[in-house]
Amino acid sequence: MTPLLHAARLDIAASLRARWFLFYALVFGGVVTLLFVFGVTESRVLGFVGLSRLLVTYIQLCVAILPVFILITTVRSVAGDRAAGVFEYMLALPVPLSAWYWGKMLGRFAVVFLPVFAAMAGAAAWGHYRHLGVPWDLFAVYTLLLMSLSWSFLGLGMLISTVARSPDVAQTGAFLIWLVMLLFLDLILLGLLIREQLPLEAVVGIALANPLQSFRTAAILLFDPQLVILGPASWVILDELGRTGYLVFALTWPLLLGTGCAWLGYRLFRRGDVL
Amino acid sequence: MIRFTDVSKTFRRNRVLDGVTLDLSKGDRIALVGSNGAGKTTLIRCLLGEYIHDGAIAVEGLSPREHRGQVLRRVGFVPQIPPPLEMPVGELVSFAANVCGSRPERMADVMAELGLDFSRIRRLPFIKLSGGMKQKALIGIALGRDSDILILDEPAANLDPDARHIFFHLLAERKGSGVMLITSHRLDEVAALVNRVIEMDMGRVVLDDRVADDADMTSRVACLVRLVRTDPAFARAAAEWCFHPDENGLVWSGRVNGPDRLRFMCMLSRYTGLIANLSMTAAEEDIPCASQGS
């Protein structure tokens, strides 16, 4: 086994032992269970019914919960390990810094993505068992979108962990970034649009650079192909990219963003004091 | 084997290492001493490639920073404060053995020599072990692998007397096989193990002295200690060593037997902040001198 896989395995094992992981897994498992219990599968929205409806709701809830969970748990554990002196010892072992950093990220990706996927897969399996009709194409796209979203926030988390020198600063930074992204979903952009009279394309461009918004818009696009809910912004998105083009963008942009942030974090990690 | 060339390290505006230049050769067993904040741990972290720094460090020509894998494969390290690892001891040993190219059994054997039953603790979280058990586990990991550079930061601090004795015995077996760098506040404990003493203060090497085992048995050194101010506690300690002050009480002179030098320096280390200058030169006259201090 390579040092990268050793480091990933170590992080997975550490996460599985941690309370946050249990809570995290319970939240996503619980969300799906509650959606079943409250009969979301039976309701109809924009023509979606049954399991499709459940997946649509689940994905909307994910956008609210998943990023902040990933950010906070990642920065707390990485910056916390550094502050507690774990790095001093572990990085005195002959593990390449690249293997340590990327192994940690891969391990962390597995533990943040798998519970979300498992909850969704569990719902699909249950739907299949109950003959509810599983929308496998929707399931596949949602899986890819969730992977992309998880990766982007994981990359951000790794970058914040590298830059911040204490767990408290890292956690505050992570929370602020999440809050800014959340505000940019609607409130601030609307204000900008009205006050500065920015071109619509610029405002939409800023909005879609936010991985929360790109994910959210892609999720909406899957059940509202004309993006009626978005109003005039839909013209820009569909005219410029088209439906397939936008889905490709929504899948690749967060991946690129996450990888870019993680890479920058790695460069800083390598370049400065590792403790 | 290891060369520090004008190594400096600054944290914000605080200069922690200030132009450290040292050559450590194969066979050197070094006691790295100094008060808190002297720069010992920072120097070790630079050597481990964990800190960037000015100047250069080379381990047989390789920079620990740029050739981490090659350098650290040769380094066994025991930190002063055991890391708060949540993982079970077995997982830590397995990870360390894998990345170091050793076998967990070999590390477990060293632990057993120190009186630690690996099979009993392998499933316990490392953080739940007692201070002594943690230290034994870390020593087991450091010594249970091939390494010709041993860096031990206060390694015996938490060991019981029996384990300490065995630990020193294990280290003595490695004499001459590479470089051993031991930091300790209790210099007298490691005195028998080392053949060189490096004292640091305020980020500088203030003393780099060799302990030539054979010669030291009969040699004597004339010492001159210049203080920044008078101090009654120092005066009492120096008087026990038969040192005499000048008329101002600032310069103390006397002679120390070779074998007692380390204990003498151990006494001096308690007053590092007071010492402006220290000189130790071979005494020419064969006059009986102090071996007090006990």
Chai-1 contact restraints between the chains, C-beta under 6 A:
chainA,res_idxA,chainB,res_idxB,connection_type,confidence,min_distance_angstrom,max_distance_angstrom,comment,restraint_id
A,P3,B,V99,contact,1.0,0.0,6.0,A-B,restraint_1
A,H6,B,F95,contact,1.0,0.0,6.0,A-B,restraint_2
A,H6,B,N98,contact,1.0,0.0,6.0,A-B,restraint_3
A,L10,B,F95,contact,1.0,0.0,6.0,A-B,restraint_4
A,A84,B,P84,contact,1.0,0.0,6.0,A-B,restraint_5
A,G85,B,I81,contact,1.0,0.0,6.0,A-B,restraint_6
A,G85,B,P83,contact,1.0,0.0,6.0,A-B,restraint_7
A,V86,B,P83,contact,1.0,0.0,6.0,A-B,restraint_8
A,E88,B,P79,contact,1.0,0.0,6.0,A-B,restraint_9
A,Y89,B,P79,contact,1.0,0.0,6.0,A-B,restraint_10
A,Y89,B,P83,contact,1.0,0.0,6.0,A-B,restraint_11
A,L91,B,E50,contact,1.0,0.0,6.0,A-B,restraint_12
A,A92,B,L48,contact,1.0,0.0,6.0,A-B,restraint_13
A,A92,B,F77,contact,1.0,0.0,6.0,A-B,restraint_14
A,L93,B,A96,contact,1.0,0.0,6.0,A-B,restraint_15
A,L93,B,V99,contact,1.0,0.0,6.0,A-B,restraint_16
A,P94,B,G69,contact,1.0,0.0,6.0,A-B,restraint_17
A,P94,B,L72,contact,1.0,0.0,6.0,A-B,restraint_18
A,P94,B,R73,contact,1.0,0.0,6.0,A-B,restraint_19
A,P94,B,V99,contact,1.0,0.0,6.0,A-B,restraint_20
A,V95,B,V99,contact,1.0,0.0,6.0,A-B,restraint_21
A,P96,B,G69,contact,1.0,0.0,6.0,A-B,restraint_22
A,D273,B,Y51,contact,1.0,0.0,6.0,A-B,restraint_23
A,D273,B,I52,contact,1.0,0.0,6.0,A-B,restraint_24
A,V274,B,E50,contact,1.0,0.0,6.0,A-B,restraint_25
A,L275,B,E50,contact,1.0,0.0,6.0,A-B,restraint_26
